[in-house]
């Protein structure tokens, strides 16, 4: 079964969402990613309704990478 999963890039800090790890690994140019097992899609949508735009991309394309935000000082 495919479901939306959250991944964090090891050593890079980018965040990605994908339906399965294989599609995501290919799309990211071979980067190493670790699944965030604490990710819950429903809780994320309830906390941030704007996440629906990210979800649409994942469902359409199978994956999406979210750029790393610059650190605020």
mmCIF file of the N, C-alpha and C atoms, coordinates in Angstrom:
data_MODEL
# 
_entry.id   MODEL 
# 
loop_
_atom_site.group_PDB 
_atom_site.id 
_atom_site.type_symbol 
_atom_site.label_atom_id 
_atom_site.label_alt_id 
_atom_site.label_comp_id 
_atom_site.label_asym_id 
_atom_site.label_entity_id 
_atom_site.label_seq_id 
_atom_site.pdbx_PDB_ins_code 
_atom_site.Cartn_x 
_atom_site.Cartn_y 
_atom_site.Cartn_z 
_atom_site.occupancy 
_atom_site.B_iso_or_equiv 
_atom_site.pdbx_formal_charge 
_atom_site.auth_seq_id 
_atom_site.auth_comp_id 
_atom_site.auth_asym_id 
_atom_site.auth_atom_id 
_atom_site.pdbx_PDB_model_num 
ATOM 1   N N  . UNK A 1 1  ? 0.841  -1.186 0.000  1.00 0.00 ? 1  UNK A N  1 
ATOM 2   C CA . UNK A 1 1  ? 0.000  0.000  0.000  1.00 0.00 ? 1  UNK A CA 1 
ATOM 3   C C  . UNK A 1 1  ? 0.883  1.245  0.000  1.00 0.00 ? 1  UNK A C  1 
ATOM 4   N N  . UNK A 1 2  ? 0.532  2.196  -0.843 1.00 0.00 ? 2  UNK A N  1 
ATOM 5   C CA . UNK A 1 2  ? 1.265  3.448  -0.920 1.00 0.00 ? 2  UNK A CA 1 
ATOM 6   C C  . UNK A 1 2  ? 0.542  4.489  -0.073 1.00 0.00 ? 2  UNK A C  1 
ATOM 7   N N  . UNK A 1 3  ? 1.325  5.242  0.674  1.00 0.00 ? 3  UNK A N  1 
ATOM 8   C CA . UNK A 1 3  ? 0.769  6.339  1.458  1.00 0.00 ? 3  UNK A CA 1 
ATOM 9   C C  . UNK A 1 3  ? 1.780  7.463  1.461  1.00 0.00 ? 3  UNK A C  1 
ATOM 10  N N  . UNK A 1 4  ? 1.331  8.662  1.759  1.00 0.00 ? 4  UNK A N  1 
ATOM 11  C CA . UNK A 1 4  ? 2.238  9.797  1.794  1.00 0.00 ? 4  UNK A CA 1 
ATOM 12  C C  . UNK A 1 4  ? 3.142  9.655  3.012  1.00 0.00 ? 4  UNK A C  1 
ATOM 13  N N  . UNK A 1 5  ? 4.442  9.721  2.754  1.00 0.00 ? 5  UNK A N  1 
ATOM 14  C CA . UNK A 1 5  ? 5.436  9.604  3.812  1.00 0.00 ? 5  UNK A CA 1 
ATOM 15  C C  . UNK A 1 5  ? 6.337  10.829 3.792  1.00 0.00 ? 5  UNK A C  1 
ATOM 16  N N  . UNK A 1 6  ? 6.891  11.163 4.941  1.00 0.00 ? 6  UNK A N  1 
ATOM 17  C CA . UNK A 1 6  ? 7.799  12.300 5.056  1.00 0.00 ? 6  UNK A CA 1 
ATOM 18  C C  . UNK A 1 6  ? 9.222  11.762 5.197  1.00 0.00 ? 6  UNK A C  1 
ATOM 19  N N  . UNK A 1 7  ? 10.155 12.391 4.468  1.00 0.00 ? 7  UNK A N  1 
ATOM 20  C CA . UNK A 1 7  ? 11.561 12.009 4.520  1.00 0.00 ? 7  UNK A CA 1 
ATOM 21  C C  . UNK A 1 7  ? 12.406 13.240 4.811  1.00 0.00 ? 7  UNK A C  1 
ATOM 22  N N  . UNK A 1 8  ? 13.522 13.032 5.519  1.00 0.00 ? 8  UNK A N  1 
ATOM 23  C CA . UNK A 1 8  ? 14.465 14.102 5.811  1.00 0.00 ? 8  UNK A CA 1 
ATOM 24  C C  . UNK A 1 8  ? 15.811 13.705 5.211  1.00 0.00 ? 8  UNK A C  1 
ATOM 25  N N  . UNK A 1 9  ? 16.417 14.616 4.467  1.00 0.00 ? 9  UNK A N  1 
ATOM 26  C CA . UNK A 1 9  ? 17.689 14.331 3.818  1.00 0.00 ? 9  UNK A CA 1 
ATOM 27  C C  . UNK A 1 9  ? 18.794 14.245 4.862  1.00 0.00 ? 9  UNK A C  1 
ATOM 28  N N  . UNK A 1 10 ? 19.553 13.161 4.833  1.00 0.00 ? 10 UNK A N  1 
ATOM 29  C CA . UNK A 1 10 ? 20.666 12.971 5.757  1.00 0.00 ? 10 UNK A CA 1 
ATOM 30  C C  . UNK A 1 10 ? 21.805 13.889 5.318  1.00 0.00 ? 10 UNK A C  1 
ATOM 31  N N  . UNK A 1 11 ? 22.225 14.765 6.210  1.00 0.00 ? 11 UNK A N  1 
ATOM 32  C CA . UNK A 1 11 ? 23.336 15.662 5.917  1.00 0.00 ? 11 UNK A CA 1 
ATOM 33  C C  . UNK A 1 11 ? 22.962 16.927 5.177  1.00 0.00 ? 11 UNK A C  1 
ATOM 34  N N  . UNK A 1 12 ? 21.757 17.007 4.651  1.00 0.00 ? 12 UNK A N  1 
ATOM 35  C CA . UNK A 1 12 ? 21.371 18.189 3.881  1.00 0.00 ? 12 UNK A CA 1 
ATOM 36  C C  . UNK A 1 12 ? 20.239 18.964 4.508  1.00 0.00 ? 12 UNK A C  1 
ATOM 37  N N  . UNK A 1 13 ? 19.342 18.267 5.171  1.00 0.00 ? 13 UNK A N  1 
ATOM 38  C CA . UNK A 1 13 ? 18.254 18.929 5.860  1.00 0.00 ? 13 UNK A CA 1 
ATOM 39  C C  . UNK A 1 13 ? 17.010 19.215 5.038  1.00 0.00 ? 13 UNK A C  1 
ATOM 40  N N  . UNK A 1 14 ? 17.047 18.880 3.723  1.00 0.00 ? 14 UNK A N  1 
ATOM 41  C CA . UNK A 1 14 ? 15.819 19.090 2.945  1.00 0.00 ? 14 UNK A CA 1 
ATOM 42  C C  . UNK A 1 14 ? 14.747 18.130 3.448  1.00 0.00 ? 14 UNK A C  1 
ATOM 43  N N  . UNK A 1 15 ? 13.513 18.518 3.230  1.00 0.00 ? 15 UNK A N  1 
ATOM 44  C CA . UNK A 1 15 ? 12.374 17.671 3.593  1.00 0.00 ? 15 UNK A CA 1 
ATOM 45  C C  . UNK A 1 15 ? 11.661 17.297 2.314  1.00 0.00 ? 15 UNK A C  1 
ATOM 46  N N  . UNK A 1 16 ? 11.238 16.055 2.240  1.00 0.00 ? 16 UNK A N  1 
ATOM 47  C CA . UNK A 1 16 ? 10.514 15.592 1.072  1.00 0.00 ? 16 UNK A CA 1 
ATOM 48  C C  . UNK A 1 16 ? 9.341  14.727 1.470  1.00 0.00 ? 16 UNK A C  1 
ATOM 49  N N  . UNK A 1 17 ? 8.357  14.684 0.604  1.00 0.00 ? 17 UNK A N  1 
ATOM 50  C CA . UNK A 1 17 ? 7.176  13.853 0.816  1.00 0.00 ? 17 UNK A CA 1 
ATOM 51  C C  . UNK A 1 17 ? 7.014  12.988 -0.419 1.00 0.00 ? 17 UNK A C  1 
ATOM 52  N N  . UNK A 1 18 ? 6.682  11.730 -0.227 1.00 0.00 ? 18 UNK A N  1 
ATOM 53  C CA . UNK A 1 18 ? 6.556  10.825 -1.366 1.00 0.00 ? 18 UNK A CA 1 
ATOM 54  C C  . UNK A 1 18 ? 5.569  9.714  -1.048 1.00 0.00 ? 18 UNK A C  1 
ATOM 55  N N  . UNK A 1 19 ? 5.056  9.097  -2.122 1.00 0.00 ? 19 UNK A N  1 
ATOM 56  C CA . UNK A 1 19 ? 4.164  7.956  -1.962 1.00 0.00 ? 19 UNK A CA 1 
ATOM 57  C C  . UNK A 1 19 ? 4.937  6.681  -1.643 1.00 0.00 ? 19 UNK A C  1 
ATOM 58  N N  . UNK A 1 20 ? 6.170  6.610  -2.133 1.00 0.00 ? 20 UNK A N  1 
ATOM 59  C CA . UNK A 1 20 ? 7.017  5.473  -1.784 1.00 0.00 ? 20 UNK A CA 1 
ATOM 60  C C  . UNK A 1 20 ? 8.474  5.901  -1.896 1.00 0.00 ? 20 UNK A C  1 
ATOM 61  N N  . UNK A 1 21 ? 9.333  5.218  -1.176 1.00 0.00 ? 21 UNK A N  1 
ATOM 62  C CA . UNK A 1 21 ? 10.732 5.612  -1.082 1.00 0.00 ? 21 UNK A CA 1 
ATOM 63  C C  . UNK A 1 21 ? 11.467 5.496  -2.416 1.00 0.00 ? 21 UNK A C  1 
ATOM 64  N N  . UNK A 1 22 ? 11.124 4.509  -3.232 1.00 0.00 ? 22 UNK A N  1 
ATOM 65  C CA . UNK A 1 22 ? 11.820 4.306  -4.488 1.00 0.00 ? 22 UNK A CA 1 
ATOM 66  C C  . UNK A 1 22 ? 11.670 5.503  -5.425 1.00 0.00 ? 22 UNK A C  1 
ATOM 67  N N  . UNK A 1 23 ? 10.456 5.987  -5.587 1.00 0.00 ? 23 UNK A N  1 
ATOM 68  C CA . UNK A 1 23 ? 10.218 7.134  -6.462 1.00 0.00 ? 23 UNK A CA 1 
ATOM 69  C C  . UNK A 1 23 ? 10.958 8.365  -5.947 1.00 0.00 ? 23 UNK A C  1 
ATOM 70  N N  . UNK A 1 24 ? 11.018 8.509  -4.659 1.00 0.00 ? 24 UNK A N  1 
ATOM 71  C CA . UNK A 1 24 ? 11.649 9.680  -4.072 1.00 0.00 ? 24 UNK A CA 1 
ATOM 72  C C  . UNK A 1 24 ? 13.165 9.628  -4.230 1.00 0.00 ? 24 UNK A C  1 
ATOM 73  N N  . UNK A 1 25 ? 13.770 8.475  -4.028 1.00 0.00 ? 25 UNK A N  1 
ATOM 74  C CA . UNK A 1 25 ? 15.215 8.345  -4.162 1.00 0.00 ? 25 UNK A CA 1 
ATOM 75  C C  . UNK A 1 25 ? 15.671 8.686  -5.574 1.00 0.00 ? 25 UNK A C  1 
ATOM 76  N N  . UNK A 1 26 ? 14.926 8.232  -6.575 1.00 0.00 ? 26 UNK A N  1 
ATOM 77  C CA . UNK A 1 26 ? 15.263 8.528  -7.965 1.00 0.00 ? 26 UNK A CA 1 
ATOM 78  C C  . UNK A 1 26 ? 15.144 10.019 -8.239 1.00 0.00 ? 26 UNK A C  1 
ATOM 79  N N  . UNK A 1 27 ? 14.124 10.656 -7.721 1.00 0.00 ? 27 UNK A N  1 
ATOM 80  C CA . UNK A 1 27 ? 13.865 12.069 -7.996 1.00 0.00 ? 27 UNK A CA 1 
ATOM 81  C C  . UNK A 1 27 ? 14.864 12.997 -7.315 1.00 0.00 ? 27 UNK A C  1 
ATOM 82  N N  . UNK A 1 28 ? 15.514 12.527 -6.273 1.00 0.00 ? 28 UNK A N  1 
ATOM 83  C CA . UNK A 1 28 ? 16.398 13.399 -5.504 1.00 0.00 ? 28 UNK A CA 1 
ATOM 84  C C  . UNK A 1 28 ? 17.862 13.267 -5.900 1.00 0.00 ? 28 UNK A C  1 
ATOM 85  N N  . UNK A 1 29 ? 18.144 12.579 -6.995 1.00 0.00 ? 29 UNK A N  1 
ATOM 86  C CA . UNK A 1 29 ? 19.514 12.470 -7.465 1.00 0.00 ? 29 UNK A CA 1 
ATOM 87  C C  . UNK A 1 29 ? 20.395 11.575 -6.620 1.00 0.00 ? 29 UNK A C  1 
ATOM 88  N N  . UNK A 1 30 ? 19.802 10.591 -5.960 1.00 0.00 ? 30 UNK A N  1 
ATOM 89  C CA . UNK A 1 30 ? 20.581 9.628  -5.188 1.00 0.00 ? 30 UNK A CA 1 
ATOM 90  C C  . UNK A 1 30 ? 20.919 10.064 -3.779 1.00 0.00 ? 30 UNK A C  1 
ATOM 91  N N  . UNK A 1 31 ? 20.341 11.144 -3.297 1.00 0.00 ? 31 UNK A N  1 
ATOM 92  C CA . UNK A 1 31 ? 20.587 11.574 -1.923 1.00 0.00 ? 31 UNK A CA 1 
ATOM 93  C C  . UNK A 1 31 ? 20.082 10.509 -0.953 1.00 0.00 ? 31 UNK A C  1 
ATOM 94  N N  . UNK A 1 32 ? 20.640 10.519 0.249  1.00 0.00 ? 32 UNK A N  1 
ATOM 95  C CA . UNK A 1 32 ? 20.211 9.580  1.285  1.00 0.00 ? 32 UNK A CA 1 
ATOM 96  C C  . UNK A 1 32 ? 19.138 10.251 2.128  1.00 0.00 ? 32 UNK A C  1 
ATOM 97  N N  . UNK A 1 33 ? 18.046 9.528  2.333  1.00 0.00 ? 33 UNK A N  1 
ATOM 98  C CA . UNK A 1 33 ? 16.904 10.071 3.051  1.00 0.00 ? 33 UNK A CA 1 
ATOM 99  C C  . UNK A 1 33 ? 16.492 9.119  4.160  1.00 0.00 ? 33 UNK A C  1 
ATOM 100 N N  . UNK A 1 34 ? 15.990 9.695  5.252  1.00 0.00 ? 34 UNK A N  1 
ATOM 101 C CA . UNK A 1 34 ? 15.502 8.902  6.376  1.00 0.00 ? 34 UNK A CA 1 
ATOM 102 C C  . UNK A 1 34 ? 14.016 9.208  6.564  1.00 0.00 ? 34 UNK A C  1 
ATOM 103 N N  . UNK A 1 35 ? 13.220 8.167  6.660  1.00 0.00 ? 35 UNK A N  1 
ATOM 104 C CA . UNK A 1 35 ? 11.789 8.357  6.845  1.00 0.00 ? 35 UNK A CA 1 
ATOM 105 C C  . UNK A 1 35 ? 11.507 8.900  8.241  1.00 0.00 ? 35 UNK A C  1 
ATOM 106 N N  . UNK A 1 36 ? 10.613 9.881  8.315  1.00 0.00 ? 36 UNK A N  1 
ATOM 107 C CA . UNK A 1 36 ? 10.163 10.439 9.594  1.00 0.00 ? 36 UNK A CA 1 
ATOM 108 C C  . UNK A 1 36 ? 8.947  9.634  10.031 1.00 0.00 ? 36 UNK A C  1 
ATOM 109 N N  . UNK A 1 37 ? 9.176  8.686  10.922 1.00 0.00 ? 37 UNK A N  1 
ATOM 110 C CA . UNK A 1 37 ? 8.103  7.790  11.339 1.00 0.00 ? 37 UNK A CA 1 
ATOM 111 C C  . UNK A 1 37 ? 7.048  8.486  12.204 1.00 0.00 ? 37 UNK A C  1 
ATOM 112 N N  . UNK A 1 38 ? 7.358  9.684  12.699 1.00 0.00 ? 38 UNK A N  1 
ATOM 113 C CA . UNK A 1 38 ? 6.382  10.406 13.527 1.00 0.00 ? 38 UNK A CA 1 
ATOM 114 C C  . UNK A 1 38 ? 5.388  11.211 12.676 1.00 0.00 ? 38 UNK A C  1 
ATOM 115 N N  . UNK A 1 39 ? 5.609  11.278 11.358 1.00 0.00 ? 39 UNK A N  1 
ATOM 116 C CA . UNK A 1 39 ? 4.739  12.063 10.478 1.00 0.00 ? 39 UNK A CA 1 
ATOM 117 C C  . UNK A 1 39 ? 3.346  11.459 10.417 1.00 0.00 ? 39 UNK A C  1 
ATOM 118 N N  . UNK A 1 40 ? 2.347  12.322 10.592 1.00 0.00 ? 40 UNK A N  1 
ATOM 119 C CA . UNK A 1 40 ? 0.948  11.914 10.504 1.00 0.00 ? 40 UNK A CA 1 
ATOM 120 C C  . UNK A 1 40 ? 0.248  12.903 9.582  1.00 0.00 ? 40 UNK A C  1 
ATOM 121 N N  . UNK A 1 41 ? -0.218 12.422 8.445  1.00 0.00 ? 41 UNK A N  1 
ATOM 122 C CA . UNK A 1 41 ? -0.804 13.286 7.427  1.00 0.00 ? 41 UNK A CA 1 
ATOM 123 C C  . UNK A 1 41 ? -2.012 14.065 7.950  1.00 0.00 ? 41 UNK A C  1 
ATOM 124 N N  . UNK A 1 42 ? -2.905 13.397 8.630  1.00 0.00 ? 42 UNK A N  1 
ATOM 125 C CA . UNK A 1 42 ? -4.116 14.064 9.121  1.00 0.00 ? 42 UNK A CA 1 
ATOM 126 C C  . UNK A 1 42 ? -3.766 15.166 10.120 1.00 0.00 ? 42 UNK A C  1 
ATOM 127 N N  . UNK A 1 43 ? -2.879 14.870 11.064 1.00 0.00 ? 43 UNK A N  1 
ATOM 128 C CA . UNK A 1 43 ? -2.478 15.888 12.035 1.00 0.00 ? 43 UNK A CA 1 
ATOM 129 C C  . UNK A 1 43 ? -1.821 17.082 11.341 1.00 0.00 ? 43 UNK A C  1 
ATOM 130 N N  . UNK A 1 44 ? -0.997 16.805 10.328 1.00 0.00 ? 44 UNK A N  1 
ATOM 131 C CA . UNK A 1 44 ? -0.328 17.885 9.600  1.00 0.00 ? 44 UNK A CA 1 
ATOM 132 C C  . UNK A 1 44 ? -1.346 18.769 8.893  1.00 0.00 ? 44 UNK A C  1 
ATOM 133 N N  . UNK A 1 45 ? -2.335 18.164 8.241  1.00 0.00 ? 45 UNK A N  1 
ATOM 134 C CA . UNK A 1 45 ? -3.375 18.952 7.564  1.00 0.00 ? 45 UNK A CA 1 
ATOM 135 C C  . UNK A 1 45 ? -4.214 19.765 8.546  1.00 0.00 ? 45 UNK A C  1 
ATOM 136 N N  . UNK A 1 46 ? -4.507 19.196 9.696  1.00 0.00 ? 46 UNK A N  1 
ATOM 137 C CA . UNK A 1 46 ? -5.287 19.928 10.698 1.00 0.00 ? 46 UNK A CA 1 
ATOM 138 C C  . UNK A 1 46 ? -4.495 21.092 11.281 1.00 0.00 ? 46 UNK A C  1 
ATOM 139 N N  . UNK A 1 47 ? -3.190 20.895 11.479 1.00 0.00 ? 47 UNK A N  1 
ATOM 140 C CA . UNK A 1 47 ? -2.335 21.949 12.027 1.00 0.00 ? 47 UNK A CA 1 
ATOM 141 C C  . UNK A 1 47 ? -2.015 23.029 11.008 1.00 0.00 ? 47 UNK A C  1 
ATOM 142 N N  . UNK A 1 48 ? -1.926 22.643 9.722  1.00 0.00 ? 48 UNK A N  1 
ATOM 143 C CA . UNK A 1 48 ? -1.529 23.574 8.665  1.00 0.00 ? 48 UNK A CA 1 
ATOM 144 C C  . UNK A 1 48 ? -2.331 23.279 7.400  1.00 0.00 ? 48 UNK A C  1 
ATOM 145 N N  . UNK A 1 49 ? -3.514 23.885 7.260  1.00 0.00 ? 49 UNK A N  1 
ATOM 146 C CA . UNK A 1 49 ? -4.350 23.625 6.087  1.00 0.00 ? 49 UNK A CA 1 
ATOM 147 C C  . UNK A 1 49 ? -3.655 23.938 4.755  1.00 0.00 ? 49 UNK A C  1 
ATOM 148 N N  . UNK A 1 50 ? -2.651 24.805 4.755  1.00 0.00 ? 50 UNK A N  1 
ATOM 149 C CA . UNK A 1 50 ? -1.923 25.127 3.526  1.00 0.00 ? 50 UNK A CA 1 
ATOM 150 C C  . UNK A 1 50 ? -1.076 23.947 3.046  1.00 0.00 ? 50 UNK A C  1 
ATOM 151 N N  . UNK A 1 51 ? -0.870 22.937 3.902  1.00 0.00 ? 51 UNK A N  1 
ATOM 152 C CA . UNK A 1 51 ? -0.136 21.741 3.502  1.00 0.00 ? 51 UNK A CA 1 
ATOM 153 C C  . UNK A 1 51 ? -0.879 20.991 2.398  1.00 0.00 ? 51 UNK A C  1 
ATOM 154 N N  . UNK A 1 52 ? -2.150 21.290 2.213  1.00 0.00 ? 52 UNK A N  1 
ATOM 155 C CA . UNK A 1 52 ? -2.933 20.647 1.155  1.00 0.00 ? 52 UNK A CA 1 
ATOM 156 C C  . UNK A 1 52 ? -2.308 20.892 -0.217 1.00 0.00 ? 52 UNK A C  1 
ATOM 157 N N  . UNK A 1 53 ? -1.664 22.049 -0.417 1.00 0.00 ? 53 UNK A N  1 
ATOM 158 C CA . UNK A 1 53 ? -1.001 22.325 -1.692 1.00 0.00 ? 53 UNK A CA 1 
ATOM 159 C C  . UNK A 1 53 ? 0.162  21.360 -1.920 1.00 0.00 ? 53 UNK A C  1 
ATOM 160 N N  . UNK A 1 54 ? 0.918  21.056 -0.867 1.00 0.00 ? 54 UNK A N  1 
ATOM 161 C CA . UNK A 1 54 ? 2.011  20.087 -0.952 1.00 0.00 ? 54 UNK A CA 1 
ATOM 162 C C  . UNK A 1 54 ? 1.438  18.706 -1.237 1.00 0.00 ? 54 UNK A C  1 
ATOM 163 N N  . UNK A 1 55 ? 0.367  18.371 -0.560 1.00 0.00 ? 55 UNK A N  1 
ATOM 164 C CA . UNK A 1 55 ? -0.272 17.068 -0.740 1.00 0.00 ? 55 UNK A CA 1 
ATOM 165 C C  . UNK A 1 55 ? -0.734 16.878 -2.184 1.00 0.00 ? 55 UNK A C  1 
ATOM 166 N N  . UNK A 1 56 ? -1.298 17.921 -2.787 1.00 0.00 ? 56 UNK A N  1 
ATOM 167 C CA . UNK A 1 56 ? -1.728 17.833 -4.182 1.00 0.00 ? 56 UNK A CA 1 
ATOM 168 C C  . UNK A 1 56 ? -0.563 17.470 -5.109 1.00 0.00 ? 56 UNK A C  1 
ATOM 169 N N  . UNK A 1 57 ? 0.588  18.090 -4.869 1.00 0.00 ? 57 UNK A N  1 
ATOM 170 C CA . UNK A 1 57 ? 1.769  17.798 -5.682 1.00 0.00 ? 57 UNK A CA 1 
ATOM 171 C C  . UNK A 1 57 ? 2.230  16.350 -5.511 1.00 0.00 ? 57 UNK A C  1 
ATOM 172 N N  . UNK A 1 58 ? 2.220  15.870 -4.288 1.00 0.00 ? 58 UNK A N  1 
ATOM 173 C CA . UNK A 1 58 ? 2.625  14.481 -4.030 1.00 0.00 ? 58 UNK A CA 1 
ATOM 174 C C  . UNK A 1 58 ? 1.673  13.525 -4.742 1.00 0.00 ? 58 UNK A C  1 
ATOM 175 N N  . UNK A 1 59 ? 0.386  13.776 -4.652 1.00 0.00 ? 59 UNK A N  1 
ATOM 176 C CA . UNK A 1 59 ? -0.582 12.885 -5.290 1.00 0.00 ? 59 UNK A CA 1 
ATOM 177 C C  . UNK A 1 59 ? -0.497 12.958 -6.813 1.00 0.00 ? 59 UNK A C  1 
ATOM 178 N N  . UNK A 1 60 ? -0.149 14.120 -7.348 1.00 0.00 ? 60 UNK A N  1 
ATOM 179 C CA . UNK A 1 60 ? -0.029 14.265 -8.802 1.00 0.00 ? 60 UNK A CA 1 
ATOM 180 C C  . UNK A 1 60 ? 1.281  13.677 -9.345 1.00 0.00 ? 60 UNK A C  1 
ATOM 181 N N  . UNK A 1 61 ? 2.400  13.991 -8.654 1.00 0.00 ? 61 UNK A N  1 
ATOM 182 C CA . UNK A 1 61 ? 3.728  13.644 -9.170 1.00 0.00 ? 61 UNK A CA 1 
ATOM 183 C C  . UNK A 1 61 ? 4.376  12.446 -8.476 1.00 0.00 ? 61 UNK A C  1 
ATOM 184 N N  . UNK A 1 62 ? 3.828  12.043 -7.330 1.00 0.00 ? 62 UNK A N  1 
ATOM 185 C CA . UNK A 1 62 ? 4.408  10.927 -6.585 1.00 0.00 ? 62 UNK A CA 1 
ATOM 186 C C  . UNK A 1 62 ? 5.426  11.343 -5.550 1.00 0.00 ? 62 UNK A C  1 
ATOM 187 N N  . UNK A 1 63 ? 5.883  12.604 -5.623 1.00 0.00 ? 63 UNK A N  1 
ATOM 188 C CA . UNK A 1 63 ? 6.863  13.102 -4.657 1.00 0.00 ? 63 UNK A CA 1 
ATOM 189 C C  . UNK A 1 63 ? 6.959  14.627 -4.762 1.00 0.00 ? 63 UNK A C  1 
ATOM 190 N N  . UNK A 1 64 ? 7.516  15.239 -3.729 1.00 0.00 ? 64 UNK A N  1 
ATOM 191 C CA . UNK A 1 64 ? 7.837  16.666 -3.747 1.00 0.00 ? 64 UNK A CA 1 
ATOM 192 C C  . UNK A 1 64 ? 8.937  16.904 -2.709 1.00 0.00 ? 64 UNK A C  1 
ATOM 193 N N  . UNK A 1 65 ? 9.885  17.780 -3.065 1.00 0.00 ? 65 UNK A N  1 
ATOM 194 C CA . UNK A 1 65 ? 10.930 18.190 -2.133 1.00 0.00 ? 65 UNK A CA 1 
ATOM 195 C C  . UNK A 1 65 ? 10.667 19.627 -1.720 1.00 0.00 ? 65 UNK A C  1 
ATOM 196 N N  . UNK A 1 66 ? 10.773 19.888 -0.440 1.00 0.00 ? 66 UNK A N  1 
ATOM 197 C CA . UNK A 1 66 ? 10.536 21.221 0.093  1.00 0.00 ? 66 UNK A CA 1 
ATOM 198 C C  . UNK A 1 66 ? 11.902 21.856 0.351  1.00 0.00 ? 66 UNK A C  1 
ATOM 199 N N  . UNK A 1 67 ? 12.148 23.057 -0.182 1.00 0.00 ? 67 UNK A N  1 
ATOM 200 C CA . UNK A 1 67 ? 13.459 23.692 0.043  1.00 0.00 ? 67 UNK A CA 1 
ATOM 201 C C  . UNK A 1 67 ? 13.719 23.933 1.525  1.00 0.00 ? 67 UNK A C  1 
ATOM 202 N N  . UNK A 1 68 ? 14.986 23.883 1.877  1.00 0.00 ? 68 UNK A N  1 
ATOM 203 C CA . UNK A 1 68 ? 15.392 24.171 3.244  1.00 0.00 ? 68 UNK A CA 1 
ATOM 204 C C  . UNK A 1 68 ? 15.222 25.664 3.492  1.00 0.00 ? 68 UNK A C  1 
ATOM 205 N N  . UNK A 1 69 ? 14.616 25.999 4.606  1.00 0.00 ? 69 UNK A N  1 
ATOM 206 C CA . UNK A 1 69 ? 14.466 27.400 4.962  1.00 0.00 ? 69 UNK A CA 1 
ATOM 207 C C  . UNK A 1 69 ? 15.756 27.908 5.604  1.00 0.00 ? 69 UNK A C  1 
ATOM 208 N N  . UNK A 1 70 ? 16.154 29.146 5.289  1.00 0.00 ? 70 UNK A N  1 
ATOM 209 C CA . UNK A 1 70 ? 17.357 29.674 5.923  1.00 0.00 ? 70 UNK A CA 1 
ATOM 210 C C  . UNK A 1 70 ? 17.159 29.810 7.424  1.00 0.00 ? 70 UNK A C  1 
ATOM 211 N N  . UNK A 1 71 ? 18.225 29.575 8.169  1.00 0.00 ? 71 UNK A N  1 
ATOM 212 C CA . UNK A 1 71 ? 18.156 29.688 9.628  1.00 0.00 ? 71 UNK A CA 1 
ATOM 213 C C  . UNK A 1 71 ? 18.022 31.151 10.018 1.00 0.00 ? 71 UNK A C  1 
ATOM 214 N N  . UNK A 1 72 ? 17.110 31.404 10.944 1.00 0.00 ? 72 UNK A N  1 
ATOM 215 C CA . UNK A 1 72 ? 16.914 32.768 11.425 1.00 0.00 ? 72 UNK A CA 1 
ATOM 216 C C  . UNK A 1 72 ? 17.757 32.971 12.662 1.00 0.00 ? 72 UNK A C  1 
ATOM 217 N N  . UNK A 1 73 ? 18.391 34.106 12.730 1.00 0.00 ? 73 UNK A N  1 
ATOM 218 C CA . UNK A 1 73 ? 19.254 34.396 13.892 1.00 0.00 ? 73 UNK A CA 1 
ATOM 219 C C  . UNK A 1 73 ? 18.579 35.341 14.833 1.00 0.00 ? 73 UNK A C  1 
# 
